[in-house]
Amino acid sequence: MQDRKFLTLLRTLDKMELVAFHRHLKQLHGKEEIALSVFTYIKAFHPHFRDDRKLDIVYAYKKIFKSDIAENEYNRTKMLNALSDLHLWLQDFLVLEKVKGANGSFPGRVLWLTVLQEKGLGTEFSKQATRLHDEMQAVPQKRMKDYQKKLISNYYFYQHFAGDKSSLNIETLQNCVHEIDISYAVIRLKMACEIESLKNLLYSETEPKAPPAVFDWSALPTATNHPLLLLYQEVYQLITTDRAESFNRLESLLSDYAKDIDPEELHVLLRLLHNYATGQLRKSKDEYWRRTHQLNKLSAEYGVFTREGTMSATQFHNIVNAACRAGDLDWANSFIATQRTYLPKAIRNKTVLLADAIVLFEKKEFEKTIQTLEEVIFNDPHDIIRSKALILRAYYETNAGENEILDFCKSFALYLERNRKPRSEAVEATFNFLRLVRMLVRKKTGKDNLLHEIETAAPIYFKTWLLEKVAGYKDEFAARKQRL
């Protein structure tokens, strides 16, 4: 029962919302005794609504109705119907809360405009449409929702003119169209950036990429006073044309406009730049560690990460890893300590543990790195790959035996084979890394040949580390030759 849709949605409510929903149920569905009894039982498990025994449908039925669910074949259906009704009523409640008050929330005001238009109340419609338009004009566009609101308010403002020809004003209409164009351009550009970023993640460098998203740059309105339009414009250029100067410009633009952009939107921009930088790092462009770290510091400064439960484990680790590779270990430790609360609770402990291991490795505390990770079972494939790669490199650094390292490489490769999704560049980069570690350990390849293999392998992870290990490398044949 605890995994049904009603409880999944119920978990999103805070204490005050839960009380309000209970009041809503009693007011509108007070005669639905079965459903109300089920809700009264369930609400005691706030906020997580999880208990394998007490939220089992058989146990819950007996507690609620003082009889056995198996006594009647309808009993289970009765319980499931109550949960289904509660889910629908909770949906209605949340929608009503969102639009409550024709003069309050934006959705409520838009809905009221629709009612006025449908009822043919033109005078009041024009008054309310103009009022909403004027208020939205004064709102700074810091995030995508602001542009969505502006587009909608300008559309209804246009409808006001369409219905009242006496107030028609060409200049006002042109401004209205310009605002709609700006709003559309920002929304469309963001979508185009997401599409292109996804393409770069799905297609490896050895395979042909799908054609770029069609976007008519000549139709874009002037971006003056619209930082998000400027930023997404540059991100799109960066991803589709691979222009290094676009990254330079984005660093400057983000420094200039970070204070004018909502943290939610900065979070998206950062993710897109991270995805691009990850691709560049697989091409061994190590300068992107420093550049990515600077972007992360800027984002932390402006509260990008301070939304509880919104940061993924991958992003958290990428931020820590970039700081370590940039040599800023103090900042990495500070980030882990202060930003851990913004990870989803379900993954927080293991995510922080792996982040700590990344820092330990960079501090050359290799034994501690192994001890931290060796007995931990991760669930996310990215975490598994990252942790195994850390352990493997720590084994090498601690001069573990050849057989131990090769056995670990074999099990690591078997895991990758089982999880080798088509066109996964990350997996291919890891396979190349494993192949070269085996060559390092076996010492049967000449140094020059090994260097050539590292330099030409693409994509590849940990290229800089591999090159460091080759610096003192001697193959077995070379060693025998020296003794002779």
C-alpha positions in Angstrom: 0.0 0.0 0.0 2.8 2.4 0.8 3.9 2.5 -2.9 0.5 3.5 -4.3 0.0 6.8 -6.1 -1.9 8.4 -3.2 0.9 7.9 -0.7 3.5 9.0 -3.2 1.7 12.3 -3.6 0.8 12.6 0.1 4.6 12.5 0.9 5.0 15.9 -0.9 2.8 17.6 1.7 4.2 19.4 4.7 2.4 19.4 8.1 0.2 22.4 7.4 -0.8 21.2 4.0 -1.8 17.8 5.5 -4.0 19.5 8.1 -5.6 21.7 5.3 -6.2 18.6 3.2 -7.9 16.8 6.1 -10.1 19.8 6.6 -10.9 19.9 2.9 -11.9 16.2 3.0 -14.2 16.7 6.0 -15.9 19.7 4.3 -16.4 18.3 0.9 -16.4 14.5 1.5 -17.6 14.3 5.0 -20.1 11.5 4.3 -17.4 9.2 2.7 -16.8 7.3 5.9 -14.7 4.5 4.4 -12.3 6.9 2.7 -12.1 9.2 5.7 -11.3 6.2 8.0 -8.5 5.1 5.7 -7.1 8.6 5.6 -7.3 9.0 9.4 -5.2 5.8 9.8 -2.7 6.8 7.1 -2.0 10.4 8.2 -0.5 9.1 11.5 2.5 8.0 9.4 3.4 11.6 8.3 5.9 12.7 6.9 7.4 9.6 5.3 4.3 7.3 5.1 6.5 4.2 5.2 6.1 1.1 7.4 6.4 -2.3 5.8 4.1 -3.9 8.4 1.6 -1.3 9.4 1.1 0.0 5.9 0.6 -3.4 4.5 -3.0 -3.5 3.1 -4.0 -6.6 5.1 -2.7 -5.2 8.4 -4.1 -1.7 7.7 -7.6 -3.1 6.8 -7.8 -5.0 10.1 -6.8 -2.0 12.2 -9.2 0.3 10.4 -12.3 -1.9 10.0 -11.7 -4.4 12.9 -12.1 -7.4 10.6 -10.1 -9.6 8.3 -9.7 -8.5 4.7 -10.0 -12.1 3.6 -13.5 -12.4 5.1 -15.1 -10.9 2.0 -13.7 -10.7 -1.5 -15.0 -7.1 -1.7 -12.9 -6.0 1.2 -9.7 -5.5 -0.8 -11.6 -3.7 -3.5 -13.2 -1.4 -0.9 -9.7 -0.5 0.4 -8.3 0.1 -3.1 -11.3 2.2 -4.1 -10.8 4.4 -1.0 -7.1 4.9 -1.9 -8.1 5.8 -5.5 -10.7 8.3 -4.3 -8.3 9.9 -1.9 -5.7 10.3 -4.6 -8.2 12.1 -6.9 -9.4 14.3 -4.0 -5.8 15.2 -3.2 -5.2 16.2 -6.8 -8.3 18.4 -6.7 -7.2 19.9 -3.4 -3.7 20.8 -4.7 -5.1 22.3 -7.9 -7.6 24.4 -5.9 -4.8 25.6 -3.6 -2.8 26.6 -6.6 -5.5 28.7 -8.3 -7.2 29.9 -5.1 -8.4 33.5 -5.5 -9.1 35.3 -8.8 -7.0 38.2 -7.5 -4.3 36.1 -5.9 -2.1 33.5 -7.6 -1.1 33.9 -11.3 -2.8 30.6 -12.3 -6.0 31.7 -10.5 -6.0 35.1 -12.3 -5.4 33.4 -15.7 -8.3 31.0 -15.0 -10.5 33.9 -14.1 -9.6 35.7 -17.4 -10.7 32.5 -19.2 -14.0 32.5 -17.4 -14.6 36.2 -18.1 -13.8 35.7 -21.8 -16.1 32.6 -22.1 -19.0 34.5 -20.3 -18.6 37.4 -22.7 -17.8 39.9 -19.9 -15.6 42.0 -22.2 -15.3 45.1 -20.0 -14.1 43.2 -16.9 -12.0 41.0 -19.1 -10.1 44.0 -20.6 -9.7 45.5 -17.1 -8.2 42.3 -15.6 -6.1 41.5 -18.7 -4.6 45.0 -18.7 -4.0 44.9 -15.0 -2.2 41.5 -15.2 -0.1 42.7 -18.2 1.0 45.8 -16.4 2.0 43.9 -13.3 4.0 41.3 -15.3 5.8 44.2 -17.0 7.3 45.2 -13.7 8.4 41.7 -12.8 12.2 41.0 -13.6 12.7 37.9 -15.7 15.0 35.8 -13.5 13.8 32.3 -14.5 11.8 30.5 -17.2 8.5 30.7 -15.3 8.8 34.5 -15.5 8.9 34.3 -19.2 6.1 31.9 -19.3 4.0 34.3 -17.3 4.9 37.2 -19.5 4.0 35.3 -22.6 0.6 34.4 -21.2 -0.1 37.9 -19.9 0.8 39.4 -23.2 -1.4 37.0 -25.1 -4.4 37.9 -23.0 -3.5 41.6 -23.3 -3.6 41.1 -27.1 -7.0 39.4 -26.7 -8.2 42.5 -24.9 -7.2 44.6 -28.0 -8.8 42.1 -30.4 -12.1 42.4 -28.5 -12.0 46.2 -28.2 -11.1 47.9 -31.4 -11.6 51.3 -30.0 -8.5 50.9 -27.8 -6.3 49.6 -30.6 -2.8 51.1 -30.5 -0.2 50.0 -33.0 2.8 50.8 -30.8 1.3 49.0 -27.8 0.5 46.0 -30.0 4.1 46.0 -31.4 5.5 46.0 -27.8 3.2 43.2 -27.0 4.4 41.1 -29.9 8.0 41.9 -29.1 7.5 40.6 -25.5 5.9 37.4 -26.8 8.8 37.0 -29.2 11.4 37.4 -26.4 9.5 35.0 -24.1 9.2 32.4 -26.9 12.9 32.8 -27.9 14.1 32.1 -24.3 11.9 29.1 -23.8 12.7 27.7 -27.3 16.4 28.3 -26.8 16.5 26.5 -23.4 14.7 23.5 -25.0 17.2 23.5 -27.9 20.1 23.5 -25.4 18.7 20.6 -23.5 18.2 18.6 -26.8 21.8 19.3 -28.0 23.3 18.5 -24.6 21.4 15.2 -24.5 22.7 14.4 -28.0 26.3 14.9 -26.8 25.7 12.5 -23.9 24.1 9.8 -26.0 26.4 9.8 -29.0 30.1 8.9 -28.7 32.8 10.7 -30.7 33.2 7.7 -33.0 29.6 7.7 -34.1 27.8 10.3 -36.3 25.7 12.7 -34.4 22.2 13.6 -35.3 21.8 17.0 -37.1 21.7 20.1 -34.9 18.3 21.3 -33.8 16.9 23.7 -36.4 17.0 27.2 -35.0 16.6 30.4 -36.9 19.0 32.9 -35.4 17.9 35.7 -37.7 14.5 35.6 -36.1 15.8 36.1 -32.6 14.7 39.5 -31.1 17.3 41.8 -29.6 18.6 40.4 -26.3 19.2 43.7 -24.5 18.2 43.5 -20.9 17.4 39.8 -21.1 20.4 37.9 -19.5 18.7 34.5 -19.9 18.4 35.0 -23.6 22.0 36.0 -23.9 23.2 33.0 -21.8 21.1 30.3 -23.5 22.1 31.8 -26.9 25.8 31.3 -25.9 25.2 27.9 -24.4 23.5 26.7 -27.6 26.5 28.0 -29.7 28.9 26.3 -27.4 27.3 22.9 -27.6 26.5 22.9 -31.3 29.7 24.5 -32.7 32.2 23.5 -29.9 33.4 27.1 -29.8 35.9 27.6 -27.0 35.3 31.4 -27.1 31.7 30.7 -26.1 32.9 29.2 -22.8 35.0 32.3 -22.2 32.0 34.5 -22.9 29.8 32.4 -20.6 32.2 32.7 -17.7 32.1 36.5 -18.2 28.3 36.6 -18.6 27.6 34.5 -15.5 29.9 36.7 -13.4 28.0 39.8 -14.7 24.4 38.4 -14.4 24.4 35.8 -11.7 22.8 38.2 -9.2 20.0 38.8 -11.7 19.1 35.1 -12.3 17.1 32.8 -10.1 19.2 30.0 -8.5 16.9 27.4 -10.2 17.8 28.8 -13.6 21.5 29.0 -12.7 21.3 25.4 -11.7 20.2 24.4 -15.2 22.8 26.5 -16.9 25.5 25.0 -14.7 24.3 21.5 -15.5 24.5 22.2 -19.3 28.0 23.6 -18.9 29.0 20.6 -16.8 27.8 18.2 -19.5 29.8 20.1 -22.1 32.9 20.2 -19.8 32.7 16.5 -19.1 32.9 15.8 -22.9 35.9 18.1 -23.1 37.6 16.3 -20.2 37.1 12.9 -22.0 39.1 14.5 -24.8 41.9 15.2 -22.2 41.4 19.0 -22.1 42.4 19.3 -18.5 42.0 23.0 -18.4 38.3 22.4 -18.0 38.8 21.2 -14.4 39.8 24.7 -13.4 37.2 26.4 -15.5 34.4 24.1 -14.1 35.6 24.7 -10.6 35.3 28.5 -11.0 31.8 28.1 -12.3 30.9 25.9 -9.3 32.3 28.5 -6.9 30.3 31.2 -8.5 27.1 29.1 -8.3 27.7 28.3 -4.7 28.1 32.0 -4.0 24.7 32.7 -5.5 22.9 29.9 -3.8 22.4 27.6 -6.7 22.7 24.5 -4.5 20.6 25.7 -1.6 17.4 23.9 -2.5 17.0 20.8 -0.4 16.8 17.6 -2.2 17.5 19.0 -5.7 21.2 18.1 -6.2 22.0 14.8 -7.8 24.8 12.6 -6.5 26.5 12.9 -9.9 26.5 16.7 -9.7 27.7 16.7 -6.1 30.6 14.4 -7.0 31.5 16.4 -10.2 31.7 19.6 -8.1 34.0 17.9 -5.5 36.1 16.3 -8.2 36.5 19.5 -10.1 37.7 21.3 -6.9 40.2 18.5 -6.2 41.5 18.5 -9.7 41.9 22.3 -9.5 43.9 21.8 -6.3 41.3 23.5 -4.1 41.0 20.8 -1.4 39.9 23.1 1.4 37.0 24.4 -0.8 36.1 20.8 -1.6 35.9 19.9 2.1 33.9 23.0 2.9 31.5 22.2 0.1 30.9 18.7 1.3 30.2 20.0 4.9 27.9 22.8 4.0 26.1 21.5 0.9 25.4 17.9 2.0 21.9 18.9 3.3 20.8 19.8 -0.2 21.1 16.2 -1.3 18.0 14.0 -1.3 17.9 12.2 2.1 17.7 8.7 0.5 21.1 9.0 -1.1 22.8 11.6 1.2 25.1 9.3 3.3 26.6 7.3 0.5 27.0 10.3 -1.7 28.9 12.1 1.0 31.0 9.0 1.7 32.1 8.8 -1.9 32.8 12.5 -2.0 35.0 12.1 1.0 36.9 9.3 -0.7 37.5 11.6 -3.7 39.2 14.1 -1.4 41.2 11.4 0.4 42.6 10.1 -2.9 43.7 13.6 -4.0 45.4 14.0 -0.6 47.2 10.8 -1.4 45.7 9.0 1.5 45.3 5.8 -0.6 44.8 3.3 2.2 42.0 5.4 3.7 40.4 5.7 0.2 40.3 1.9 0.0 39.0 1.4 3.5 36.3 4.0 2.9 34.9 2.4 -0.2 35.8 -1.3 -0.1 32.7 -2.6 1.9 30.2 -0.1 0.5 27.5 -1.2 -2.0 26.4 1.6 -4.3 23.2 1.4 -6.4 23.7 4.1 -9.0 25.9 3.0 -12.0 27.7 6.3 -12.0 28.6 5.9 -8.3 29.7 2.3 -8.9 32.0 3.3 -11.8 33.5 6.2 -9.8 34.1 4.2 -6.7 35.6 1.2 -8.5 37.9 3.5 -10.4 39.0 5.2 -7.2 39.7 1.8 -5.6 41.6 0.5 -8.6 43.9 3.6 -8.7 44.4 3.4 -5.0 45.4 -0.3 -5.3 48.0 0.8 -7.9 49.3 3.6 -5.8 49.8 1.2 -2.8 51.7 -1.3 -4.9 49.1 -4.0 -4.6 50.0 -7.3 -6.2 49.7 -7.8 -9.9 47.1 -10.6 -9.5 45.0 -8.5 -7.1 44.9 -5.6 -9.5 44.2 -7.7 -12.6 41.4 -9.6 -10.8 39.8 -6.3 -9.8 40.1 -5.1 -13.4 38.4 -8.3 -14.6 35.4 -7.9 -12.2 35.2 -4.2 -13.1 35.1 -5.0 -16.8 32.4 -7.7 -16.3 30.3 -5.1 -14.5 30.7 -2.7 -17.4 29.8 -5.4 -19.9 26.6 -6.1 -18.1 25.7 -2.4 -18.0 27.1 -1.4 -21.4 24.3 0.7 -22.9 24.6 1.5 -26.6 26.6 4.7 -27.3 27.6 5.3 -23.7 30.8 7.4 -23.9 31.3 7.2 -20.2 31.5 3.4 -20.3 33.8 3.4 -23.3 36.1 5.9 -21.5 36.2 3.6 -18.5 37.0 0.5 -20.7 39.9 2.3 -22.3 41.2 3.3 -18.8 41.0 -0.4 -17.7 42.8 -1.6 -20.8 45.7 0.8 -20.1 45.9 -0.1 -16.4 46.3 -3.7 -17.3 49.1 -2.8 -19.7 50.8 -0.8 -16.9 50.5 -3.7 -14.4 51.6 -6.4 -16.8 54.7 -4.4 -18.0 54.9 -6.2 -21.3 54.5 -3.1 -23.5 57.4 -0.7 -24.4 57.2 2.7 -22.8 56.9 4.5 -26.1 54.2 2.2 -27.3 52.3 2.6 -24.0 52.6 6.4 -24.2 51.2 6.2 -27.8 48.3 4.1 -26.6 47.4 6.6 -23.9 47.7 9.6 -26.2 45.5 8.1 -28.9 42.9 6.4 -26.7 39.6 8.2 -27.0 37.4 8.7 -25.1 39.4 8.0 -21.9 39.2 8.7 -18.2 42.2 9.6 -15.9 44.6 10.3 -18.8 46.7 12.7 -16.7 47.0 10.0 -14.0 48.0 7.4 -16.5 50.7 9.7 -18.0 52.0 10.3 -14.5 52.3 6.5 -13.9 54.1 6.0 -17.2 56.8 8.6 -16.2 58.5 6.0 -14.0 57.4 3.0 -16.0 59.8 0.2 -17.1 58.6 -2.8 -19.0 59.9 -6.3 -18.1 61.9 -6.6 -21.3 63.7 -3.3 -20.6 64.5 -4.4 -17.1 66.1 -7.7 -18.4 68.0 -5.7 -21.0 69.5 -3.5 -18.3 70.7 -6.5 -16.2 72.4 -7.9 -19.3 
